[in-house]
């Protein structure tokens, strides 16, 4: 693109085509949408070599830029992860199509029959950074829910995302749906994002998925409604009635299974009643896995390999093998800490006390709250949604994993027999 005017013309054209495609998608039957997804999954499998070659280019560029190990892990596509993309698409085929579902029907005393019916949102703009699999997840979820999508990948994943997007387009063509139903913005010029955020005439909602700076920019600049996916400052709280074996296993999995995902635990809280009995075993297990421990004074006194945490550590999203650890005064102390430093994403309590568990589940104000389970389950696929576009940490429209139903709205259909209002 030569200048900002060229970018504006490009984005206007993309928006117009997406709007036109969305009108056709809204009326497309389930079998046609499923045919697209089935074909796209096969195209992904057929293009493994091309996708890996494209990913190699992205990985080389990312390493040259000095991206962290966690960011490189998010970017990497190998045979197993590419197959997982195809399987995820096929899982969405098996899900019920939400479009047309009647949420409720009532008949008024005057005889009017009012039905609340699920409909697509329309055109969804999705802005994401290093994960190329989001290209597939976002495109196919939007499609199954009857929406057209405009995708803006990060520069880190541009080659990989283009290779995956080409497979989705071939799937659309094979089933006779418009190629413009899933569009990938072809330029990495930052002004394209600004134009997307101003496409009020064509775009119905923006979903950003990335770091804090991206989310802040979208929320500050967008004239289109935003469904935000904020930081994943996730906590594990080990209660005074926690089973030690569960506490060790869950905490290690929550932190170390994959450190670069938003559901990775970033902070460990432990009741002072069991700090001496439980904490050394938990921290030893984390340390043995290569995790850096940053703790308060009580933690440092109990575990010699811990370094002293700073105030910034309590609200940090490390996305790396680092965890902040604090000894708290029971469940009230844990809930208070999470309210102050958490990001309303995912928090888990480990306890055998059902009353404590219910208190935590009811009082922690996060999109996902867990009992005796790893925060790494904060994932649409694990929730039976097939895939997700992200975890919404806001409270408007959708909260938690954003899957098919969260990509819909509803309208009221009113049927009468000549009624007039007095």
N, C-alpha and C positions, 0 to 999 in steps of 0.2 A: 504494500500500500504506500502511495506516494505522500499523502497528507491526511489530515484529520477529516477533510470533506470526503475523501475516498472511503475512509472507515465508516463514516456516517451513512453513506450511500449503501455500502456493503451490509451494515447491520439493519438498515431499514428493509432491504431486500430479503434478508434472512427472516426478519420478523414477519413480513408480509406472507412469505411462503409458509412459515410455520403456522400462521393463523388459518390459512387456507387448508393446510393439511389437517389441522385439529378439527375442522368442521367435518371432514370425511371420517376421521378416526372416531369421533363421538358417536357415529352411526354404524361403525364397523362391527359385525357380529364376532362373537368370541372365537369361533373356529378360524376365522381369517387372521385375527390377531395371534392366535396360537400357532398358526401355520408360519407366520413371520418368525416367531421365536424359535420354533423347531428348526427352521431353515438356518437361522442365525447361529444357533448352537453348533450345527454341523459345519457351517462356514468357519467358525472359530477353530474347530478341530482340523479342518482342511488347511488352515493357514498357520498352523503352529510354527513352521519354519520362518515364515514371513514376520510373525509377531515377535518371535525371539530375536530375529535379526534387528528389528526396529527397536526392541528393548535394549539390545546391546549398545546401540547408538546412544540411547538415553542414559544408560548406566555409565558409559564413558564420559559423557558430558557432565553428569552429576558428580562423578569422582573428581573430574577436573575442577569443578566448582567447590570441592571440599565439603560436600554434603555429609551429614552425620551418618553413622551406621544405621540408626533407626530410620532415617529418611531413605537411605539406599534399600533397606529391607522393604519399605512401603512400595518402592518403585519396581523392585525385581519381579520379573515374570519367568518362571521355569515351566517345564512340562506339567508338573503337578498343579501349579497355580492357573495355568491356561485351561487345563481340564476342569478345574474348579469353576472357572468362569462359565464354561459350557454347561456344566451340571447345574449351576445356579440358574441359568436361563431356562433349562428344562424343568427345574423345580417350580419356576413361575408359571410355566405352562399348566402344571397340575393344580395351581391355585384357582379358587372360584373367582370368576370375573365379577367385580363388585358393581359394575355399571348396570343400572336398571333395577338394583335391589330396592324394594319398598321398605323403608325404615319404619314407617308407621302409617296407618290409615285410620281416619275417624270420620264419622258422619255427624254433622251438626243438626240441631233441632229443626233447622229450616230445610233439611234434606241435602245440603251441599256435602259432597264426599271429598275430603281433603287427604291427599297422599303425599308423603315426603319420600322423594325418589333420588337415589344416588346418581350423580352425573360427574363427568370429568371436570377438572379445573380449567382445562383449555390448553394454554401454552406455558410451559415451565422452563425457566432459564436456570441452569445448574452450573455453578462456578466451583471448580475444585482444583486441587494442586497435584500432589505427586502420585496418587494411586491410579494407575491406568485402568484397573478393573472397574472403577466407578463409571467409566465410559459405557461399559456394557450394562452394569447394574442400573444406572440412571436411565439409559435409553430404553431398555426393555420394560422396566417397571412403569415408566411413563406411558409407554405404548399399551401395555396390558390394561392400564387404567383409562385408556382412551385419550391420552394427552399427547400433543406434539412436544418435542423437547429441543432446546437450543443449548448445546454443551460447550463450555469453555474450560478446557483442561489447562493445567499449569505447563510452563515451558519445560519443566523437568521430564514430563511424560508425553511430550508432543508426538514423537515418532510412534511410540507404543499405542497411544490413543487413536492416532490416525489409522493404524493397521486394524485395530479392533473395530473402529467405526466403519471401515470399509466392509467388514463382515456383516454388520447390522444392515447396511444399505443393500447389500446383496440379498439379505433375507427379506427386506421390504419389497424389492423388485420381484422376487420369486412368487410372492403372494399377491402382487398387484396393488399394493398400497403405495402412496406417494413417498418418494425418496426423501422429501423434505420433512417427513414426520420425525426424523431424528437427524438434526444438523449439528455438525461440529464446526465451530468458528475457525476458519482457516488461517487466521493470523494470530501471532502472539503479542501484537501491539497492545499495550496496556489501555490505550484509548478505546479499544473494542469493548472492554468491560464497562467503561463509563457509558458508552452508547447503549449497551444492553440494559443497564440500570435505568435508562430513560425511555425504554420502548413501551411506554404505558399503553399505547394504542394496540399493541400486538401481544405483549407478554402479561400473563395473569399473576404469576408469582415467581420470585427468585429464591433459590435454595443455594446458599454458599456452604462449601465444605472445605475447610482448611484452617490455617493458623489464625491467631488473634488479629493480625494486621489486615488480613483479607476480610474477616468478618466485620471488623470495625469500619473498613472502607465501604462495604456493601450497605451496612446499616446507616451510615452517615450520608451516603450519596443516592441511594436507590429511591426512585419515585414509584417503583413497583413494590407491592407488599413482599415482605421477606419472612421466610421460615428459617430461623437461625439454628446453626449447629455450633455451639460455643465450645470452649475448652473442656477437655475431659479430665478435670481434677478429681479423680475418683478415690474414695477412701475405703479401707477395710478397718472395721472396729472389732477388736478382740475383747469381748465382754468378760466380766468376772466369773461367769459360768460357762466359759468356752471350753470345748473339748480340745486338748492340746494337739492331738493328731490331726483333727480337722483344721485347727488354726494354722498349723504348719503347712499342710497340703494346699489349703485354699489361698493363703497369703502368697506362697511361692508361685502358684499358678496365676493368680491375679496380677502379680507384678511381672513375672519372667516368661510366661508362655509366649507372648509377643509384646515387647516393650513399646513398639511404635504405634500401637492402635489406641483409639480414644478411650476404650474400655479398660486399659491397663491401669492398675492401682498405682497412684502416685504418692499416697500417704497412708501410713499405718498408725492407728491409734490403739492403745491398750489400756484397760482398766488397771489402776495402780494396785488393786487387790491381787492381780495375777502377774504383775510385771516381772517379779523375781522368778516365778515358776515357769512362765510361758515365753517371756521375751527372749532369753538367751537361745532357746532352741529354734525359735522362728527366725531370728536374725542370723544365726549360724547357717541355717538352711539357705537363706537368701545370699549370704556372703559366699557360701560354697558355689552358688550358681553365678557368681561374678557381679553381684549387685552391690553398689556403693550405698552405705548407710549414713544418713545425716539425721542426727537425733538431738533431742533436748538434753539438758544436763543429767537427768535421771537415766536416760538411755545410754549416754556415754559412760556413766558410772557402771552400768550393768554389762556393757559390751565394748571391749577394748578396741575393736576395729571400726567403731562409729566415730565420725567427725561431727563437730558441733554445728547444728543447723542455724541458719540465719532467718530473720523474719520473712525474707523472700521465698524461702523453701516451702513454707506452709501452703502457699497458693500456687506453687510451680507445677506446670505440666511438663515433665521432663522428656517424655517419649523416649526414654533411654533406661539403662540398667541402674537407676538411682531411685531411692525412696526416702521420704522424710518420715520420721518416727517420733511420736510424742506419747508420753504417759499422761492419761487424763483421769479426772475424778469421776469414775463411773459413767453410766450412759448419758447422764445430763451433760457431763463435760464433753463427751464425744459429739452429741447433737449440737452443742454450742459451737464447738470447733468447726464442724462441717458447715454450719450456717454462716460462719464468718469467712471461711477460706474456700469452701467448695464452689463448684460451678454448676450445680443442679443437674449433673449428668447421671452418674451411677455411684451408689454407696452401698456397702454390705456390712451386716453385723454377723459375727460368729458367736453363737451362744446356744446353750441347751435350755435356757430359760424362755419359755414361750411368751410370758408377759413382757420381758425385756424386748424380745423380737417384735412383738406387736407394737410396742411403744416406738421403737426405731422405725418400723415400716410406716407408721401413721404420722410421725412427727418430723422425719427428715424430708425436706421439701426438694426432692430430686425427681427427675423424669423416671428413673429406675431405682428402686430400693430393694435390696436382696437380704435373704436370711440363709446363712450357711451355704453360700454359693459364691463362686468366683465372679468378680466384676467382668471378666473376659466374656461372659455370656451376654453382655450388652450388645446384641447384634440381631438384626432383623431375621437373618437365616435361622438363628437359634430360637427365635420367637415364633418360628413357623411361618414367616412372611416370605420365604424364598430368598429374598435379598432385601437390601435397604439402600436408600440414598444417603441416609445419615441418621444421627440421633438428634431430634429436636429438643433443645433445652428450654425453649420458651413455653408459654402456656396458651397461645392463641392458635387455633385451628388444630394443630397436632402436637403431641408431646411423646418423647421416646423414639423408638425406631420408626422411621418413615418408610412404610411399605405401600402396598396397593391402596388400601382403604384411606390412608392418610393423603393420597394424591387425588382424592375426589372431594367434591362438594355435594350439595343436594339442591333440589328445587321442589316447589310445591305444585302439584297438579290438582286442580280443583274442577270437579265435575258436577254440573247442575242440571236442572230441568226447567229452566225458565225463571229462576229466582231473581228478584230485583230487591235492592236494599231499601227499606222504608226510611 
